[in-house]
Amino acid sequence: MEKTITHEFLVIMNKLRRVMKMNHPKNAVHQGEFMMLGAIHSCMEEKRENHIEEPGVKVSELSEILHSTKPATSKMLSALEEKDYIERISDKKDRRVVYIRLSANGEKKMKEAFNRMHKFADRTISRLGEEDAMDLIRILNKFYDAVYEEMMENNPKPCDSSDQDKTDME
């Protein structure tokens, strides 16, 4: 079988996926949990910046942000609540409305995860060297743009969080 660029790309992406799974600490927050905690954290920051007086984020907001169904979102939130990473707060005016916010333990886990990611990135970048790291970042940005354009051509529905993701990483 002739190795194409596409084949080589898929092989290296699969290798990266496997090695990242291998290096996952036992007590670390899993990817889905990290995404949910990050979404809660980001929403709370945005509400504070916009002076919105709400005690947390609604489940429907989280479902929309993460492009997830409400049942899947609720299931993840239940798991996070069992681990004491989040708290649920009932609205005093309307008991049907429930807000989600990070608990002190959830804030601590997020900080630990961010610190672990930054240390890992620093060590990896030092192995690459600054010049190669800058080239990789340039290429990955170009790759992101190509993926985004491809996704928009095949699914013209606006992707609200992608532009946010792009600015979060800058």
N, C-alpha and C positions, 0 to 999 in steps of 0.2 A: 504494500500500500504506500503510495506516494504521500509524503508528509507535506501538507499545505500550511500556509500561514494560519488559516483558521484552525486547523488541527493542532498546531503548535500552541496557539493562543489558548484553546480549550484545555490542553494538557497542563499548561502552567497555571491556569486559573484553578483547575482541580487540585493540583499539588499545593497551591496556596491555601485552598479551603481545608485540605487534610492536615497540613502542618499547623494551621491556626486552631483547629479542633484539638490537636495533640497537646498544645501548649496551654489549654484552658485550665486555670487553677480550680481545684475541687470546690472551694467555697466562694468562687466568683459568681457574679450575676451572669445569667445566660443572655444570649443575644436578644431574644424576644423581650425578656424582662428589662434589659438595659434600654431597649428602644422605647418601651412603655414608660419606664421611669424618666427617661430623657424627655419624652413628650410631655409628661406631667410637669417636669421641671421647667421646660421651655414655655409652656402655657402660663404657668404661674409667674414667671419673669415678665412675660409680655403683658399680663394683666396688671402687674405692679407698675411697669413702665407707663401704661396707658391709664393708670389711676382707676382701674376697675375693681370695685370693692366686692369681691367674691371670695369665699373661703377655700375654693379649690376649682377643679375642672370637672365639667359634666362628662358622664360616660359617653354621651352622644358626640361631644367635641372630640374626645379621644378616638372614637371609632372613625370619625371623619378624617382626622389628621393622619392616622395610621392606615387608612384605607382598609379597615377591618370591619367585620360584622359586629353588631352590638352583642350577640351571644359570645363570640370569640373574645371580644374585649372584656366582657364581664367575667369570663372564665379566667383570663389572665389576671384581672384585678383581684379575683378571689384568691388565686395562688399567691399574689404579692401581699395581700392582706394577711394570709396565714404566716408568711415569713416576716411580718411586721415591717414591711417596706412602705406601706401606704396606710392612710386613714380615710374612712368614709365619714362625711359630715352631712347630716340631714338639714335641709333648708328649714328654718324656723317658721316661715310663712306657708310653705307648701311641702309637706312631708314626703311627697312623691319625688321631689327633686333631691338628688344626692350628689354631693361634690366629692372629688377625690383630691387628696394632697399627699405629698411625701411625708412619712413619719421621720422622726429624728434618725432612726435606724436606716431608713431609705435614703436620706440625705448623706449619711455616712457611707453607705454602700456606693452611691454615685460618685462621691469624692474619691473613694478608693479605686473605683473602676477607671475614672479619668486619670488619676495619678499613675496607675499601672499602664494604661494606654500611652501616656506621655513618656514614661520611662522606656517602654518598649520601643516607641518610635525614635526616641533619642539614640538608643543603642543601635537600632537598625540603621539609622541615618549615618551614624559614625562609622559603621562597617562599610556602607556604600561610598562614603566620602561626599563632601559638600557638592561638588560639581555634578556627580552622577545623581545625587538626590534631587538637585534642582532640575536636571534633565527629566528624571522620572516624574516629578511633580508637574512639569510642563506637559509631558506626554499624557499623564493621567487626566489633567484638565482638558486636553484636546480629546481624549477618549470619552470623558464625561459629556462633552458637548456633542460628540458624534452619537453617543447612546441616546442622549436627550432628544436630538433631532430625529433619530430613527423612531423613538417611542412616540413622539408627537405626530409624525407622519402616519403611523399605524394606529394611533389612538388619540385623535384630536382633542379629547377631553382635557381641560387644563389640569395640570398637576401642581397644586398649590405648594406642597411641601418641597418640591425639587428646587425651586428658586431659593427657598429658605435654606435648604441643605447646602447649596452652592455658596451662599453668603456666610453660613455658619463656619465653613471650613477655611474661609479667607483670613 
